[in-house]
Amino acid sequence: MIRSAIPSDREHDADAGGPGGGGALLPGTMDLVCLSHLRWDFVFQRPQHLLSRFARHHRVYVIEEPIHDVESPEMRLRREGNLTIVVPHLPPGLGEQTVHELLRSRLTRLLADEDVNDFALWYYTPMALPFSDHLNARVVVYDCMDELSAFRGAPPEMLAREAQLIERADLVFTGGLSLYEAKRDRHHSVHAFPSSIEYDHFAAARGTLQDPADQAGLPSPRIGFYGVVDERFDVDLLGQVASARPDWQFVILGPVVKIDPATLPRSANVHYLGQKGYKDLPAYLSGWDVAILPFARNESTRFISPTKTPEYLAAGRPVVSTPITDVVRPYGNEALVHIAEDSRGWVAAIEKALAQRTDEGWLARVDSFLAGNSWDETWTRMSRLMAGTLHARATAVANA
C-alpha cells in the first residue's frame, strides 16, 4: 500500500527515542495559543478540525491577523466554549515595526488577563513570529499546512521567518507527504499528518438528502467542486471541459479570492453558488454525480494535499483530479481517483467516473482505504507527540 510511504508516529518515535509513544496526555491545565493567517469564520478546514478537538479538553486561543480599521488598538474576543477567537484591530497606515510592537504588547496583556501561564504555542504562519517569539511556551508546534511562500502575494521575508520558526519549534507537523519530504531534513522532529476526514459527516451524502434550493433545479449529470477559488484553481481547464460537454452541469461552491472573478468561465452550464457552511456540504455532494479537483500546476499547488479528496470519497463520489502529487500518491496509485491533465483527458476521465457511480467494488476499496483516517485520530497522535516532548524535557531536567 502506498500509505506506507507516509511515516507513522511510531516510526518517528522510534527514531527519537519514543517521545510520542504510549498513552501520554497533555496536562489538563495546559492551554493552547494558536497564531493563524486564516480567519476562523472562513472555510472550515484543517485548523478548525484540529483546534476544535483540542478545545474539548483545553482552553484554546486563536490569534488572527490584524484588521486595520480603528483609531485605537483593541483585541476583540469571541468565545465558543473553551475556544476563544481573538481578532486584533489596529489603526490603518502603521509601519511593520509599529504593528509588531502593538501586537506584542496586546498579546502579552491578553494572556495575562486570561491567566494563560502554562501553554503551548501553535503556529500556522511564520509571519506571527516577530510579535510572539518572547512568549515562554512549554512546547512550540509549527503545523505547516501549506507552502505559504509559494502563494500569490506572499511576503518576501516568509522563507527567512519560516527558517527561524523551524529552529524554534519543538515539533513540525506537515499537511501532506510532499511537504514532509520538503521539510524532513530541516528539523529533528518532523511528522506527516495528511488530510483526515469526519467520515460519518460526509458518508451521509451516500443517502438521499434534500437537494439545496440553489442546486435543485439543475439537470444531471452534475460535476461539483467546493473550496477556495484562487490562483490554485485552473479556470482555463474548467472552461474548456465545460465547453466540450455543454450537457454536463458544473457546480462550484466557495469564495473567489486573489483572482479577478471576470476571468472565471461564464458558460450556461457553469454555476457559481458561493460559499457554503461545512454542515451543508453533504447535501450538495448528495446531488452530484462526480466531484472534481481542477487544480492548476504551479508553485502554489506543488505541495498541496487537498482535504476534500478523502471527503469526496467518503461521500461516495467518484473523483477526477489534475496530477497533484499528494492526490496521485496515494489516491491515483490506488485507483481510487481518476487522474487527468488536459481537457481531452478530463472529458474521458469524467465519463469513466460517471460509469463508476454504481461500482460497489470501488466503493468497498474506498472504505477500506479510509478506515481509521479521522481527525480524532490525528488530534490524538499530535497531542501524544506534544506530551512526549514535555515528558522528555522533564526527564532531561530531572537527570541533569
TORLUM-257276 format. One record per residue (C-alpha): y negated, z negated, x negated; residue in one letter; residue number from 1. Coordinates in steps of 0.05 Angstrom, whole numbers. Each point is the difference from the previous one (the first is absolute). Example, Ala and Ser with C-alpha at 12.3 -4.5 7.8 and 13.67 -1.06 7.14 Angstrom:
// residues 2
{north->90, up->-156, east->-246, rodo->a, lokol->1}
{north->-69, up->13, east->-27, rodo->s, lokol->2}
This chain:
// residues 400
{north->0, up->0, east->0, rodo->m, lokol->1}
{north->-69, up->17, east->-26, rodo->i, lokol->2}
{north->-24, up->-69, east->21, rodo->r, lokol->3}
{north->33, up->-27, east->-62, rodo->s, lokol->4}
{north->-58, up->32, east->-38, rodo->a, lokol->5}
{north->-47, up->-52, east->31, rodo->i, lokol->6}
{north->6, up->-64, east->-40, rodo->p, lokol->7}
{north->20, up->-61, east->38, rodo->s, lokol->8}
{north->-30, up->-69, east->-10, rodo->d, lokol->9}
{north->67, up->-23, east->-27, rodo->r, lokol->10}
{north->-2, up->53, east->-55, rodo->e, lokol->11}
{north->-71, up->-20, east->-19, rodo->h, lokol->12}
{north->15, up->-74, east->5, rodo->d, lokol->13}
{north->59, up->7, east->-47, rodo->a, lokol->14}
{north->-47, up->33, east->-50, rodo->d, lokol->15}
{north->-52, up->-54, east->9, rodo->a, lokol->16}
{north->48, up->-59, east->-4, rodo->g, lokol->17}
{north->8, up->-9, east->75, rodo->g, lokol->18}
{north->-70, up->-20, east->24, rodo->p, lokol->19}
{north->10, up->31, east->69, rodo->g, lokol->20}
{north->71, up->-20, east->12, rodo->g, lokol->21}
{north->30, up->-51, east->47, rodo->g, lokol->22}
{north->-33, up->-24, east->63, rodo->g, lokol->23}
{north->-68, up->-18, east->-31, rodo->a, lokol->24}
{north->-56, up->-10, east->49, rodo->l, lokol->25}
{north->-75, up->-4, east->-11, rodo->l, lokol->26}
{north->-30, up->-70, east->8, rodo->p, lokol->27}
{north->-20, up->-12, east->72, rodo->g, lokol->28}
{north->-70, up->-21, east->-22, rodo->t, lokol->29}
{north->-14, up->65, east->-36, rodo->m, lokol->30}
{north->-51, up->48, east->30, rodo->d, lokol->31}
{north->-7, up->74, east->-15, rodo->l, lokol->32}
{north->-66, up->35, east->-14, rodo->v, lokol->33}
{north->3, up->76, east->5, rodo->c, lokol->34}
{north->-52, up->48, east->-28, rodo->l, lokol->35}
{north->5, up->65, east->38, rodo->s, lokol->36}
{north->-34, up->68, east->2, rodo->h, lokol->37}
{north->28, up->13, east->69, rodo->l, lokol->38}
{north->-28, up->-26, east->65, rodo->r, lokol->39}
{north->48, up->-44, east->38, rodo->w, lokol->40}
{north->-17, up->35, east->66, rodo->d, lokol->41}
{north->11, up->70, east->-29, rodo->f, lokol->42}
{north->70, up->31, east->-2, rodo->v, lokol->43}
{north->55, up->-52, east->6, rodo->f, lokol->44}
{north->39, up->8, east->-65, rodo->q, lokol->45}
{north->29, up->-36, east->-61, rodo->r, lokol->46}
{north->-53, up->-55, east->-7, rodo->p, lokol->47}
{north->3, up->-18, east->74, rodo->q, lokol->48}
{north->76, up->-1, east->0, rodo->h, lokol->49}
{north->6, up->-45, east->-61, rodo->l, lokol->50}
{north->-59, up->-46, east->8, rodo->l, lokol->51}
{north->14, up->-14, east->73, rodo->s, lokol->52}
{north->69, up->-24, east->-23, rodo->r, lokol->53}
{north->-30, up->-44, east->-53, rodo->f, lokol->54}
{north->-45, up->-29, east->54, rodo->a, lokol->55}
{north->61, up->-25, east->39, rodo->r, lokol->56}
{north->7, up->-54, east->-54, rodo->h, lokol->57}
{north->-65, up->-3, east->-38, rodo->h, lokol->58}
{north->-74, up->7, east->10, rodo->r, lokol->59}
{north->-22, up->70, east->-19, rodo->v, lokol->60}
{north->-71, up->24, east->-15, rodo->y, lokol->61}
{north->-12, up->75, east->-2, rodo->v, lokol->62}
{north->-65, up->16, east->-36, rodo->i, lokol->63}
{north->-24, up->70, east->19, rodo->e, lokol->64}
{north->-50, up->43, east->-37, rodo->e, lokol->65}
{north->-73, up->-15, east->17, rodo->p, lokol->66}
{north->-41, up->34, east->54, rodo->i, lokol->67}
{north->-73, up->10, east->-19, rodo->h, lokol->68}
{north->-36, up->-11, east->65, rodo->d, lokol->69}
{north->-37, up->-67, east->-1, rodo->v, lokol->70}
{north->-62, up->-31, east->-31, rodo->e, lokol->71}
{north->34, up->-65, east->-22, rodo->s, lokol->72}
{north->71, up->-3, east->-29, rodo->p, lokol->73}
{north->53, up->-31, east->44, rodo->e, lokol->74}
{north->76, up->-4, east->6, rodo->m, lokol->75}
{north->24, up->13, east->70, rodo->r, lokol->76}
{north->68, up->-30, east->18, rodo->l, lokol->77}
{north->49, up->18, east->55, rodo->r, lokol->78}
{north->62, up->-43, east->9, rodo->r, lokol->79}
{north->67, up->21, east->27, rodo->e, lokol->80}
{north->44, up->-62, east->-7, rodo->g, lokol->81}
{north->12, up->-12, east->-74, rodo->n, lokol->82}
{north->-33, up->67, east->-17, rodo->l, lokol->83}
{north->-74, up->3, east->-15, rodo->t, lokol->84}
{north->-36, up->66, east->-7, rodo->i, lokol->85}
{north->-62, up->-6, east->-43, rodo->v, lokol->86}
{north->-52, up->55, east->0, rodo->v, lokol->87}
{north->-59, up->-8, east->-49, rodo->p, lokol->88}
{north->-66, up->27, east->27, rodo->h, lokol->89}
{north->-53, up->15, east->-53, rodo->l, lokol->90}
{north->-69, up->32, east->-2, rodo->p, lokol->91}
{north->-1, up->75, east->-15, rodo->p, lokol->92}
{north->-25, up->28, east->-66, rodo->g, lokol->93}
{north->27, up->-54, east->-46, rodo->l, lokol->94}
{north->23, up->15, east->-71, rodo->g, lokol->95}
{north->73, up->-8, east->-18, rodo->e, lokol->96}
{north->-12, up->-62, east->-42, rodo->q, lokol->97}
{north->-39, up->-33, east->56, rodo->t, lokol->98}
{north->55, up->16, east->50, rodo->v, lokol->99}
{north->52, up->-31, east->-46, rodo->h, lokol->100}
{north->-41, up->-63, east->-10, rodo->e, lokol->101}
{north->-12, up->-8, east->75, rodo->l, lokol->102}
{north->74, up->11, east->16, rodo->l, lokol->103}
{north->22, up->-47, east->-55, rodo->r, lokol->104}
{north->-45, up->-57, east->25, rodo->s, lokol->105}
{north->16, up->11, east->74, rodo->r, lokol->106}
{north->75, up->4, east->-13, rodo->l, lokol->107}
{north->-2, up->-64, east->-41, rodo->t, lokol->108}
{north->-38, up->-35, east->55, rodo->r, lokol->109}
{north->47, up->26, east->54, rodo->l, lokol->110}
{north->62, up->-26, east->-35, rodo->l, lokol->111}
{north->-33, up->-67, east->-11, rodo->a, lokol->112}
{north->-21, up->-5, east->73, rodo->d, lokol->113}
{north->70, up->19, east->22, rodo->e, lokol->114}
{north->32, up->-50, east->-48, rodo->d, lokol->115}
{north->39, up->55, east->-34, rodo->v, lokol->116}
{north->24, up->-31, east->-65, rodo->n, lokol->117}
{north->73, up->18, east->-10, rodo->d, lokol->118}
{north->3, up->75, east->10, rodo->f, lokol->119}
{north->27, up->67, east->-22, rodo->a, lokol->120}
{north->-45, up->61, east->-12, rodo->l, lokol->121}
{north->26, up->65, east->28, rodo->w, lokol->122}
{north->-36, up->64, east->-20, rodo->y, lokol->123}
{north->1, up->68, east->33, rodo->y, lokol->124}
{north->-60, up->25, east->-39, rodo->t, lokol->125}
{north->-19, up->-10, east->-73, rodo->p, lokol->126}
{north->-72, up->9, east->20, rodo->m, lokol->127}
{north->-1, up->-72, east->26, rodo->a, lokol->128}
{north->15, up->-28, east->-68, rodo->l, lokol->129}
{north->-73, up->-9, east->-24, rodo->p, lokol->130}
{north->-16, up->-50, east->55, rodo->f, lokol->131}
{north->67, up->-36, east->3, rodo->s, lokol->132}
{north->24, up->-6, east->-72, rodo->d, lokol->133}
{north->-28, up->-71, east->-5, rodo->h, lokol->134}
{north->46, up->-26, east->55, rodo->l, lokol->135}
{north->55, up->-48, east->-25, rodo->n, lokol->136}
{north->60, up->27, east->38, rodo->a, lokol->137}
{north->70, up->-27, east->-8, rodo->r, lokol->138}
{north->29, up->71, east->-1, rodo->v, lokol->139}
{north->-33, up->69, east->-1, rodo->v, lokol->140}
{north->32, up->60, east->33, rodo->v, lokol->141}
{north->-21, up->72, east->-3, rodo->y, lokol->142}
{north->31, up->37, east->59, rodo->d, lokol->143}
{north->-12, up->72, east->-22, rodo->c, lokol->144}
{north->11, up->40, east->63, rodo->m, lokol->145}
{north->-36, up->64, east->-24, rodo->d, lokol->146}
{north->-27, up->32, east->-63, rodo->e, lokol->147}
{north->-72, up->-14, east->23, rodo->l, lokol->148}
{north->-30, up->34, east->-61, rodo->s, lokol->149}
{north->25, up->67, east->26, rodo->a, lokol->150}
{north->-34, up->-6, east->68, rodo->f, lokol->151}
{north->-63, up->38, east->17, rodo->r, lokol->152}
{north->-62, up->-40, east->-17, rodo->g, lokol->153}
{north->37, up->-50, east->-44, rodo->a, lokol->154}
{north->-48, up->-38, east->-47, rodo->p, lokol->155}
{north->4, up->25, east->-72, rodo->p, lokol->156}
{north->14, up->-71, east->-24, rodo->e, lokol->157}
{north->62, up->-7, east->44, rodo->m, lokol->158}
{north->51, up->11, east->-56, rodo->l, lokol->159}
{north->-34, up->-49, east->-47, rodo->a, lokol->160}
{north->-2, up->-53, east->54, rodo->r, lokol->161}
{north->73, up->12, east->17, rodo->e, lokol->162}
{north->18, up->-11, east->-73, rodo->a, lokol->163}
{north->-36, up->-67, east->2, rodo->q, lokol->164}
{north->35, up->-19, east->64, rodo->l, lokol->165}
{north->69, up->18, east->-25, rodo->i, lokol->166}
{north->-13, up->-42, east->-62, rodo->e, lokol->167}
{north->-20, up->-59, east->44, rodo->r, lokol->168}
{north->54, up->6, east->52, rodo->a, lokol->169}
{north->64, up->-40, east->-1, rodo->d, lokol->170}
{north->36, up->51, east->44, rodo->l, lokol->171}
{north->-11, up->73, east->15, rodo->v, lokol->172}
{north->30, up->29, east->64, rodo->f, lokol->173}
{north->-1, up->75, east->13, rodo->t, lokol->174}
{north->2, up->36, east->67, rodo->g, lokol->175}
{north->52, up->51, east->-23, rodo->g, lokol->176}
{north->46, up->24, east->-54, rodo->l, lokol->177}
{north->-50, up->49, east->-31, rodo->s, lokol->178}
{north->-52, up->-55, east->-8, rodo->l, lokol->179}
{north->53, up->-45, east->-29, rodo->y, lokol->180}
{north->18, up->52, east->-52, rodo->e, lokol->181}
{north->-74, up->8, east->-17, rodo->a, lokol->182}
{north->-13, up->-75, east->-7, rodo->k, lokol->183}
{north->65, up->-30, east->-25, rodo->r, lokol->184}
{north->-17, up->5, east->-74, rodo->d, lokol->185}
{north->-69, up->-31, east->9, rodo->r, lokol->186}
{north->22, up->-70, east->20, rodo->h, lokol->187}
{north->59, up->-46, east->-12, rodo->h, lokol->188}
{north->15, up->-12, east->74, rodo->s, lokol->189}
{north->-7, up->63, east->43, rodo->v, lokol->190}
{north->40, up->6, east->65, rodo->h, lokol->191}
{north->8, up->60, east->46, rodo->a, lokol->192}
{north->-9, up->-16, east->74, rodo->f, lokol->193}
{north->1, up->67, east->38, rodo->p, lokol->194}
{north->-22, up->5, east->72, rodo->s, lokol->195}
{north->39, up->-43, east->49, rodo->s, lokol->196}
{north->5, up->3, east->76, rodo->i, lokol->197}
{north->1, up->-41, east->63, rodo->e, lokol->198}
{north->63, up->35, east->24, rodo->y, lokol->199}
{north->3, up->-26, east->71, rodo->d, lokol->200}
{north->-73, up->17, east->12, rodo->h, lokol->201}
{north->10, up->73, east->-16, rodo->f, lokol->202}
{north->72, up->7, east->25, rodo->a, lokol->203}
{north->-28, up->-12, east->70, rodo->a, lokol->204}
{north->-24, up->73, east->-4, rodo->a, lokol->205}
{north->72, up->23, east->5, rodo->r, lokol->206}
{north->-2, up->-21, east->73, rodo->g, lokol->207}
{north->-43, up->29, east->55, rodo->t, lokol->208}
{north->-69, up->-31, east->-5, rodo->l, lokol->209}
{north->-60, up->17, east->44, rodo->q, lokol->210}
{north->-37, up->59, east->-30, rodo->d, lokol->211}
{north->-71, up->-20, east->-18, rodo->p, lokol->212}
{north->-52, up->32, east->46, rodo->a, lokol->213}
{north->-33, up->42, east->-54, rodo->d, lokol->214}
{north->68, up->29, east->-22, rodo->q, lokol->215}
{north->35, up->5, east->67, rodo->a, lokol->216}
{north->-27, up->68, east->19, rodo->g, lokol->217}
{north->22, up->35, east->-64, rodo->l, lokol->218}
{north->60, up->47, east->4, rodo->p, lokol->219}
{north->60, up->-3, east->-47, rodo->s, lokol->220}
{north->20, up->5, east->-54, rodo->p, lokol->221}
{north->-48, up->-50, east->-29, rodo->r, lokol->222}
{north->-9, up->-9, east->-75, rodo->i, lokol->223}
{north->-35, up->-64, east->-18, rodo->g, lokol->224}
{north->-36, up->-37, east->-56, rodo->f, lokol->225}
{north->-34, up->-68, east->-3, rodo->y, lokol->226}
{north->-41, up->-28, east->-57, rodo->g, lokol->227}
{north->-66, up->9, east->-36, rodo->v, lokol->228}
{north->-23, up->72, east->-2, rodo->v, lokol->229}
{north->-35, up->6, east->-68, rodo->d, lokol->230}
{north->4, up->38, east->-66, rodo->e, lokol->231}
{north->75, up->-12, east->-1, rodo->r, lokol->232}
{north->11, up->39, east->65, rodo->f, lokol->233}
{north->14, up->75, east->-9, rodo->d, lokol->234}
{north->-45, up->29, east->53, rodo->v, lokol->235}
{north->14, up->71, east->-21, rodo->d, lokol->236}
{north->75, up->-9, east->7, rodo->l, lokol->237}
{north->-8, up->-29, east->69, rodo->l, lokol->238}
{north->-44, up->58, east->21, rodo->g, lokol->239}
{north->49, up->52, east->-27, rodo->q, lokol->240}
{north->60, up->-31, east->34, rodo->v, lokol->241}
{north->-37, up->-9, east->66, rodo->a, lokol->242}
{north->-23, up->72, east->-3, rodo->s, lokol->243}
{north->71, up->25, east->-15, rodo->a, lokol->244}
{north->29, up->-38, east->60, rodo->r, lokol->245}
{north->-51, up->-4, east->56, rodo->p, lokol->246}
{north->57, up->-23, east->47, rodo->d, lokol->247}
{north->5, up->-66, east->-39, rodo->w, lokol->248}
{north->-48, up->-56, east->15, rodo->q, lokol->249}
{north->-27, up->-41, east->-59, rodo->f, lokol->250}
{north->-22, up->-71, east->15, rodo->v, lokol->251}
{north->-43, up->-34, east->-53, rodo->i, lokol->252}
{north->-14, up->-75, east->7, rodo->l, lokol->253}
{north->-48, up->-36, east->-46, rodo->g, lokol->254}
{north->-70, up->-4, east->-28, rodo->p, lokol->255}
{north->-32, up->56, east->-40, rodo->v, lokol->256}
{north->-32, up->-27, east->-63, rodo->v, lokol->257}
{north->-30, up->28, east->-64, rodo->k, lokol->258}
{north->8, up->72, east->23, rodo->i, lokol->259}
{north->-43, up->43, east->45, rodo->d, lokol->260}
{north->30, up->2, east->70, rodo->p, lokol->261}
{north->-24, up->72, east->5, rodo->a, lokol->262}
{north->54, up->19, east->-51, rodo->t, lokol->263}
{north->56, up->-20, east->47, rodo->l, lokol->264}
{north->38, up->55, east->36, rodo->p, lokol->265}
{north->-24, up->7, east->71, rodo->r, lokol->266}
{north->51, up->45, east->33, rodo->s, lokol->267}
{north->21, up->-14, east->72, rodo->a, lokol->268}
{north->67, up->-30, east->-20, rodo->n, lokol->269}
{north->-29, up->-52, east->-48, rodo->v, lokol->270}
{north->-21, up->-65, east->34, rodo->h, lokol->271}
{north->-40, up->-55, east->-34, rodo->y, lokol->272}
{north->9, up->-63, east->42, rodo->l, lokol->273}
{north->-35, up->-49, east->-46, rodo->g, lokol->274}
{north->22, up->-67, east->-29, rodo->q, lokol->275}
{north->52, up->-40, east->38, rodo->k, lokol->276}
{north->22, up->-72, east->-4, rodo->g, lokol->277}
{north->64, up->-18, east->-37, rodo->y, lokol->278}
{north->31, up->-26, east->64, rodo->k, lokol->279}
{north->-12, up->68, east->35, rodo->d, lokol->280}
{north->34, up->43, east->-52, rodo->l, lokol->281}
{north->71, up->-3, east->28, rodo->p, lokol->282}
{north->-24, up->27, east->67, rodo->a, lokol->283}
{north->-30, up->61, east->-35, rodo->y, lokol->284}
{north->61, up->9, east->-44, rodo->l, lokol->285}
{north->45, up->-2, east->60, rodo->s, lokol->286}
{north->-33, up->63, east->26, rodo->g, lokol->287}
{north->5, up->39, east->-66, rodo->w, lokol->288}
{north->57, up->47, east->-19, rodo->d, lokol->289}
{north->-15, up->0, east->-75, rodo->v, lokol->290}
{north->-43, up->-43, east->-45, rodo->a, lokol->291}
{north->-36, up->29, east->-61, rodo->i, lokol->292}
{north->-29, up->-20, east->-67, rodo->l, lokol->293}
{north->-47, up->58, east->-17, rodo->p, lokol->294}
{north->-27, up->-28, east->-65, rodo->f, lokol->295}
{north->-37, up->42, east->-50, rodo->a, lokol->296}
{north->25, up->4, east->-72, rodo->r, lokol->297}
{north->-57, up->-30, east->-40, rodo->n, lokol->298}
{north->-16, up->-61, east->-43, rodo->e, lokol->299}
{north->-11, up->-44, east->60, rodo->s, lokol->300}
{north->71, up->12, east->26, rodo->t, lokol->301}
{north->36, up->-3, east->-67, rodo->r, lokol->302}
{north->22, up->-72, east->9, rodo->f, lokol->303}
{north->-2, up->-11, east->75, rodo->i, lokol->304}
{north->59, up->-31, east->36, rodo->s, lokol->305}
{north->-15, up->12, east->74, rodo->p, lokol->306}
{north->17, up->-60, east->43, rodo->t, lokol->307}
{north->7, up->47, east->59, rodo->k, lokol->308}
{north->63, up->33, east->-30, rodo->t, lokol->309}
{north->48, up->-57, east->18, rodo->p, lokol->310}
{north->-40, up->-13, east->64, rodo->e, lokol->311}
{north->10, up->72, east->24, rodo->y, lokol->312}
{north->74, up->-6, east->-16, rodo->l, lokol->313}
{north->8, up->-67, east->34, rodo->a, lokol->314}
{north->-30, up->34, east->62, rodo->a, lokol->315}
{north->57, up->50, east->-3, rodo->g, lokol->316}
{north->-46, up->59, east->-15, rodo->r, lokol->317}
{north->19, up->56, east->-48, rodo->p, lokol->318}
{north->-51, up->5, east->-55, rodo->v, lokol->319}
{north->-30, up->57, east->-40, rodo->v, lokol->320}
{north->-40, up->-14, east->-63, rodo->s, lokol->321}
{north->-32, up->35, east->-58, rodo->t, lokol->322}
{north->35, up->-17, east->-67, rodo->p, lokol->323}
{north->-33, up->-67, east->-12, rodo->i, lokol->324}
{north->40, up->-35, east->-55, rodo->t, lokol->325}
{north->12, up->-65, east->38, rodo->d, lokol->326}
{north->22, up->39, east->61, rodo->v, lokol->327}
{north->46, up->47, east->-38, rodo->v, lokol->328}
{north->29, up->-63, east->-34, rodo->r, lokol->329}
{north->36, up->-26, east->38, rodo->p, lokol->330}
{north->-8, up->31, east->69, rodo->y, lokol->331}
{north->5, up->73, east->-18, rodo->g, lokol->332}
{north->56, up->-10, east->-50, rodo->n, lokol->333}
{north->39, up->-38, east->53, rodo->e, lokol->334}
{north->-11, up->58, east->50, rodo->a, lokol->335}
{north->-37, up->-47, east->47, rodo->l, lokol->336}
{north->-66, up->38, east->-2, rodo->v, lokol->337}
{north->-13, up->75, east->-4, rodo->h, lokol->338}
{north->-42, up->20, east->-60, rodo->i, lokol->339}
{north->-42, up->64, east->0, rodo->a, lokol->340}
{north->-61, up->23, east->-38, rodo->e, lokol->341}
{north->-33, up->62, east->30, rodo->d, lokol->342}
{north->-13, up->19, east->72, rodo->s, lokol->343}
{north->60, up->46, east->4, rodo->r, lokol->344}
{north->45, up->-55, east->-26, rodo->g, lokol->345}
{north->-31, up->-49, east->49, rodo->w, lokol->346}
{north->13, up->44, east->60, rodo->v, lokol->347}
{north->73, up->6, east->-20, rodo->a, lokol->348}
{north->5, up->-74, east->-14, rodo->a, lokol->349}
{north->-30, up->-19, east->68, rodo->i, lokol->350}
{north->49, up->47, east->34, rodo->e, lokol->351}
{north->57, up->-37, east->-35, rodo->k, lokol->352}
{north->-30, up->-67, east->18, rodo->a, lokol->353}
{north->-6, up->20, east->74, rodo->l, lokol->354}
{north->74, up->16, east->-1, rodo->a, lokol->355}
{north->15, up->-68, east->-32, rodo->q, lokol->356}
{north->-27, up->-42, east->57, rodo->r, lokol->357}
{north->69, up->-10, east->31, rodo->t, lokol->358}
{north->39, up->-6, east->-66, rodo->d, lokol->359}
{north->33, up->-68, east->7, rodo->e, lokol->360}
{north->29, up->5, east->-70, rodo->g, lokol->361}
{north->-69, up->7, east->-31, rodo->w, lokol->362}
{north->-26, up->-59, east->41, rodo->l, lokol->363}
{north->58, up->-43, east->-22, rodo->a, lokol->364}
{north->-15, up->16, east->-72, rodo->r, lokol->365}
{north->-73, up->-17, east->12, rodo->v, lokol->366}
{north->18, up->-68, east->28, rodo->d, lokol->367}
{north->47, up->-14, east->-57, rodo->s, lokol->368}
{north->-54, up->16, east->-50, rodo->f, lokol->369}
{north->-53, up->-41, east->35, rodo->l, lokol->370}
{north->44, up->-61, east->9, rodo->a, lokol->371}
{north->-32, up->-61, east->-33, rodo->g, lokol->372}
{north->-65, up->37, east->-14, rodo->n, lokol->373}
{north->-49, up->-48, east->34, rodo->s, lokol->374}
{north->-68, up->-29, east->-14, rodo->w, lokol->375}
{north->30, up->-70, east->11, rodo->d, lokol->376}
{north->48, up->12, east->-58, rodo->e, lokol->377}
{north->-55, up->29, east->-44, rodo->t, lokol->378}
{north->-44, up->-61, east->13, rodo->w, lokol->379}
{north->58, up->-47, east->-16, rodo->t, lokol->380}
{north->14, up->35, east->-66, rodo->r, lokol->381}
{north->-74, up->1, east->-20, rodo->m, lokol->382}
{north->-9, up->-74, east->17, rodo->s, lokol->383}
{north->62, up->-18, east->-41, rodo->r, lokol->384}
{north->-28, up->37, east->-60, rodo->l, lokol->385}
{north->-65, up->-38, east->7, rodo->m, lokol->386}
{north->37, up->-66, east->7, rodo->a, lokol->387}
{north->43, up->17, east->-60, rodo->g, lokol->388}
{north->-63, up->12, east->-41, rodo->t, lokol->389}
{north->-27, up->-69, east->20, rodo->l, lokol->390}
{north->66, up->-32, east->-18, rodo->h, lokol->391}
{north->5, up->34, east->-67, rodo->a, lokol->392}
{north->-71, up->-22, east->-17, rodo->r, lokol->393}
{north->13, up->-72, east->21, rodo->a, lokol->394}
{north->64, up->-1, east->-41, rodo->t, lokol->395}
{north->-37, up->26, east->-61, rodo->a, lokol->396}
{north->-53, up->-54, east->6, rodo->v, lokol->397}
{north->53, up->-54, east->9, rodo->a, lokol->398}
{north->37, up->23, east->-62, rodo->n, lokol->399}
{north->-62, up->8, east->-43, rodo->a, lokol->400}
